[in-house]
Amino acid sequence: MALHADLHRHLGGAVVPRILWRYCQRHDADLAEKFPDYPEFEEFYTRSRNTLDEYLELHTLVESVQTEGTLPYFIYRLIRGAYIFENLAYLELRYTPYLRTDETLSQSKRIEQMAKIVEIVGKASQVKEHPIVTSQILCMHSRLPYEVNKAIVDVAASSPEYVCAIDLAGGDAHYRERLDEFVDLYKYALALGLKTTGHVYETTEGNYPELLPYLMRIGHGIQIPLQYPELLPEIAQRKQCLEVCPTTYLKTGTLEDLSQLKVVFERCFDAGVDIAICTDNAGLHNVRLPFEYENLLTQDVIDFRQLQACQEASFRHAFAWQYDRPPASLLTEYMQETGNL
């Protein structure tokens, strides 16, 4: 029986629709009234959207119920399902901790609360009867202020027992005006010894070569082989891995058919660029990781040799199993650049 690793799964999109519906029936009167019957809720929750921004709005629904008190409830069920139904041996959960804090508090108080959220997620992910190796990736967010994003990096660096990396999320079309700021935050994260990934080159509007040198893995990245294959040799040289999430591109309207990914795999394999096949939002899609592999295989997007190579790449690029850290000189260099030394 094959074991899998999922390197790109959002905590907000990992809750399967029936679990979320049952929770809302008991604790959210508005949603319970709007969706009294499960089939209607599942259709609403899992249907395709026209754009990535429209798709990301669904995350706000889940974020609003994933609070300090309810996170253990959702995470236990997430881990149980991943172990029993997906054969996961390794899972990296990513989310923005600030968006799980109490929104009635001030920004400074919410920043203080983030460390507690990280601890809760970390402890709740350790389920003895479902022993998956788990770690967290904390997401900076394109719509959060610099102070909050920097605090997210600081929390990640201070929680090595729970956190393996930093990410940038929130829709890759929204980075352009703050690109220098995000480059600075990635430099800061690397200087603190954090590993890095980021949502870039997912859509045709999310192409930022300025960010690529600071990423150890690339969240999605499908537009690189599709539109900018000339970048693949340097991606291969840096040993960066693409986190490809097939169903997402159908749900967001980024692609019309899975067959469009065939050129992504072909060009990456030809260039020596690794691909890890991931779910992104397994609950939101109602598609678990083994079926992502199966769909690609049965639709002739990949063959068995490529399937096995992607499985192996997922474990090889797993952040929590990589113990090399950037040299301490990076921190000195960063502090000199920013005038803090």
N, C-alpha and C positions, 0 to 999 in steps of 0.2 A: 504494500500500500504506500503510495507516494506521500511525502510530506511537503508542505508548502510554506513559503514565507511571503508575507504581504508587507511591502515597504511603504505603501501609500494608501492609508485608510483614514478618513476623517471621523473623529468621534461623533460629530453631529450627523453625519450621513451613514453611520454604521448601525444605527438602531433600525431593526426590521420593522416594517409598517404595522404588523399585528401587535408587537410589543408596545409601540408608541400609541396605537389606537386604544389598547386596553388601559394604558396609563391615563390617557386623556378622559376616558369614560369615567374613571374614578376620581380624577383630580382637576379636570379642566372643563368647567360647565359650558363655556362658550364653544369649544371644539366638539364636546360631546353632543351638544344640541345641533351643531352644523353637520356633523357626520354621525348620526345615530346607528348607521349600519356599516359594517366593516368594508364590504366591497366598494362602496362609494369613496371611502377614505383611501383605500389602496389605489384606486384609479387616480385620484387627485395627487397622491403622494409620489407615485412612481411614473406618471406620464412624462413624456418628453416635453421640453421647453424650447422656445424659439432661440434664446440666446443664453450665454453663460451667466450674465447678470440676473436674468429671470430665474434661472436654475438655482443660483446661489441664495436667492431669497428664501428658499425652503430651509436653508440652514438656520435662519433666524427663528423658525418655528421650533426646532429642536433645542437650539441654544437657550430659549426662554424657559424650557422645563428641565434642562441639565444644570441644576444648582448644587450648591454644597451638600444639601440634604438628599438629593435624588441621584447624584452621580453613581454611588455604589449600586443602586437598583439597576440602572441601565448597563453599567459596565459588566456586572456579573452575567447578565443575560447575553451580552455581546461576546464575552469570552467563552461562555458555555456553547453558544452556537458555532463560534469559530473552531472550537476544538472538536465538537461532535460531528458537525456537518461539512466542515471544510478541511479537516486534517491539517490545520495550521500548527506548525512547530514554532513559528516566530512571527511576531506582529509588532509593527510600529504604529502607534496611534498618534495622530496629529490633531491639534486644535489650538484655538486662541484662548488662553486661560482668562484673560480679562473679560471675555464675553460670557464667562460662567460665574462672574462675581455678582454681588448684589448691586443692581443698577440704581438703587435708592441712595447709595453711598457716594461720597465725593470721589473724584478721580484718585486722589492720594490714598484714600482708604481702600479703594478697589485694587490699586496696585499692591498694597500691603496684603490683601486677601489672596492674591494669585499664588503665593507659595503654598498656602493651605489647599488650594484647588489641585495643584500639582501633586501634593502629598496624598490627597484623597484618591485621585486617579491612579497613582502609583500603587497604593495599598490595595485598592479594589481590584486591580488587574492581576493580583497574585492569588489565583484560585487553585487550591491544592488538588481538587478533584479534576481540574482541567489544566494541566501544567503546560501552558504556552509561555515561551520566553517573550516578554513584552518590554517595550520602552516607549517613551514619549518624544514626539517632535513638537516643539512649541512654535506656533505660527505668529509671526508679526503680521499685521493686517494693513492693507493699503488705505483703509479708511480710519485708522487710528492715528492719533498724534505721535510725533517723534518720541516724546517723553514716555508714553506708554509702551511703544515698541522697544525702546532701549531698556525699559524695566523688564520686558519679557525676556530679552537676551540675558539680563542679569539674573533673573530667576532660573533660567535654564543653566547658566554657568554654576549657580550655587546649589543645584540639585542633581549632581552626576549619578546618584543612585537611581533616579527616575527618568532623567532626560538624556537623550543621546544626540540631539541636533536642533537646529533652528531652521525655520521655513519662512517664506513670504507668501501670503495668500490674499484673497479678497478681490480676485478678478484682475487678470494681467493687463487689461486695457487701461488700468488706473494708475500705473506706476510712473508714467513718463514725466509728469511735472515734479515728482519727488525722487527722481532717479539718483541724484547725488546723495540724498539722504539715505536711501536704501543701500547704496554702495558703502557708505560710511558705517552703517549698522552691520553689514556683513564683515567688513574689516574688523570691527570691534569684536564680533562673535568669534572670528578666527583667532584674534589675538588672545581671547580668553580660553582658547582650546576647544571650542565647540565645532562640531561637524555641521555641514550646511547643505541644504537643498532649497529649491525655490520654484514656484509656479511660473514658468516662463515658456515661451514658444508653444503654448497650448492653442491659442487662437491666432488668427492673422494679425491681430492688433497687439499681441503680446511679445514682440520680438525685441529683446534687449541684449545685444552682444556685450554691453558694458557690464552686465551682471555675471556673465558666464565664468570669468576667471575666479570668482569667489564661491562657486558652487562645486561641491563634491559629487552631488547627484543633481539631475535636472528633472523637476516635477513636470511630467508630460513631455514637453520638448518635441512633439511630433512635427511641428512646422519646420524644424531644422532639416530633417531628411526630405520633407515635402517641398520646401521653398528655398532652403539655403544649404544644399548638400555640400557646398564648398567648405562649410564649417566642420564637417564630420572628421576630417583628419586631426584637427586640433582637439576636438572632443575625445577622440580615441587616445591622443597623446596624453591628455590630462587624466585618462582612465575614468572619465565621467560616465555614469550610467543613466539611461533614460527610464523614468518611471511611467510606463505606458498603461493607461487605464481605458481599455477599449469601449466599454459600454457608455462611459461618460460622454464620449464625442458624439454618440447618437442622441443622448438625452439633452445635450446642450445645443444641438444643431450645428456643431463644428464640422461633422462629417455626415454624409447621407447614408453611407453603407460601410460595414466593416471591411469590405474588399478594398477600400481606399487605404487601409493600413498595410496592405501587402508591400507597397513600395517602401514604407517606413522600415519594415523588418528587413527587406532585401538590401536597401542602401546601408542600413546600420551594420548588418552582418558583413557586407562587402568591405566596409570601412573599419571593421574591428571595434565597433561601438556596442557595448552591452545594453541589453534591454531587460528590465524587470517588469513582468506583467503584474498589474495590481488592480484592486477593485475601486479605489477612490471613495466610493459611497455605496458599499455593498447593500445596506438596508434601503437606502433611497432608490436604488435600482432594482432591488429584489433579485440580484444576481450575485452569487457567491463566487469565490476565487476559482474553484475547479471548473465552473461553467464559463468563466472568462477564457480559460485555456481551451475548453472543449469547443466553444463557439468559434474561436480563431482556427482551430484545427479542422472542424467539420466544414467550414466555409473556405477552406484552402488558402487562408491568409498565411499560415505557417505550416511546416511539416513536423513530424515527430522529432527530428534532429534539432530543429530550432526550438521546439517546445522544451526539450530537455536542457538546451543551452540557457533558455530564459529562466528555468527553475534553478539552475546552478548559479546564474548571475544574481538572483534574488538573495541567496544565502551569502554569496561572495561580497556583495555590497551592503549587507546588513550593518547598520551603524553600531549597534550595541555589541557586535562581535569584533569590532575593529578597535584596537587599543592604542594605535599610534596617535600621537597628539602633535599639533603644530608646535614648532620650537618657541621657547619663551621669548626669543628675540622679536617675534611678531608683536607682542604686547608693547615692548619698548618702542618699536617702530610706529605703532599706532598712536601711542601717547605723544611721541615727538611730533607726528603729523597734526595732532589735534591741540597741541600746545599744553598738554597736561603733564609734561615731564620737564 
